[in-house]
């Protein structure tokens, strides 16, 4: 059987012995039900299977039963690198632009048609960090180390455009003379000074960059490996009278420097005075031996702007074992002052929130992730820029002699009660479903919190890794039985029984599927997530730090997962403390797994949740009745 696109019926004969014992089948239950796995079928095509039975002593086949199957799209296979598509290319202005090739041959369409592409650009040390979106291009481009950000518009596909209109494309793509399936596109062709990302703005001369391309099907996506390049820098040419002009320029620069220095000192004093009045959370406590100066912000037309004369150092690259250390201006906020502090931070286009979140990103550590980067484990990672740190990754037992079988994209996360209170994991893909259940068994997981839909916006976010109600399924070496499911307002509770093939004991596992976090961003109101977290806390029971980890996952295992874990910790702290420190709480989560609470929107939402809880308590409202009234019923799953 081959994997070419079907243009005529293909017959595949399977005898009874194959169906019962073949390595492409799985039989279970009474009466016996057998499943046949047919591999390498191109996606997004309809296939008709005729199934006939044959008894051992009878030559004739039974009547055919037909089944129609449409193979759904999935993540594209690992693509070719950019450098394999074409050699060195010249951009119109090599100081502020860079030319690259994109080809139809770059991504294999066996898992579905490639319907759109995204080009991501950033500094080499930031290219595999979380991609910034919907921010002002000016803000991103002015950062000393350019963060990863998209430069192509949403749903960009240069191959679907009329060739006569390619000049209108923001990437200025043109056909490559040597290969009709390849286009030559250019970075840096747009004027983006007032634009919001994505935008293809000019590059900096003489600067190192990295880029990659994401190819998307209707069911998933896959990036190319990042590749680096450097824009050209040309020294200014000195003409006649250059020495005289140079002397005059030097004198003017010295005068400007003296004048500018005086202004800077005055402004610095004003900023210091303003900071002492505005930032009730400011102090100068140090986290370590090294010092990194923070970037002060001023407002221009209501938007945040970094002062160019304040030095900044950024987080260490992933291959450096040290966590970045900076002088810190954040400290806990008293509950009685929290609402006023939050409202102050929301003023002037909420630039103070942007300031605080940028500091969080700069402080976030980048520990090694060698296991995740091993090519043998690449298919186990849903995203190329979300890797668990080696120091906190969740290990699995080694299967046979395959040392790589111990890897799964999941991290131990410290909570209020223990160093391994949670496991934050990515949503399983087709490659990792069996490993996911093996992790649940080996680490004695009793509760799974799922925060993503399997498909959102026509994109696959997570595979359905549990059996339907009343069904039983074997995932590798782990047998899972769905005893019962109950649907609530914003979640579905499923009671499962789990058993490994080397054990006779069944364990109970609760699967809590939160449906109130639809698509992107955050739930509609703080109360929705607060209620859900409190309900989960009732299921968790008392926590002393010796219980098995609580497994939490979304798609990447950092954004919604980080927000849920952070709010769970905040609610616990609010019960026993008079203040709360969201900044350092999230920073602590990022010590365990990168990009926890993945974007500024989720970070602000976390503040809003905490404020809602504080205001609720201040009004004397009781949450016991609405939150826990059905908890006893919730845990009483019928047999």
Helices and strands as residue ranges (DSSP letters): H 16-21, E 25-28, E 33-36, E 46-51, E 65-70, G 82-84, E 98-103, E 116-122, H 137-142, E 149-150, G 158-160, G 163-168, E 174-176, E 179-187, E 208-216, E 221-223, E 227-230, H 242-278, E 297-300, E 303-306, E 333-334, G 335-337, H 338-363, H 370-373, G 375-380, G 403-406, E 410-413, E 422-425, H 433-442, E 447-450, E 455-456, E 459-460, E 472-475, E 478-487, E 491-500, E 507-514, H 526-540, E 550-553, H 559-576, E 579-580, H 582-590, H 600-618, H 624-628, H 631-635
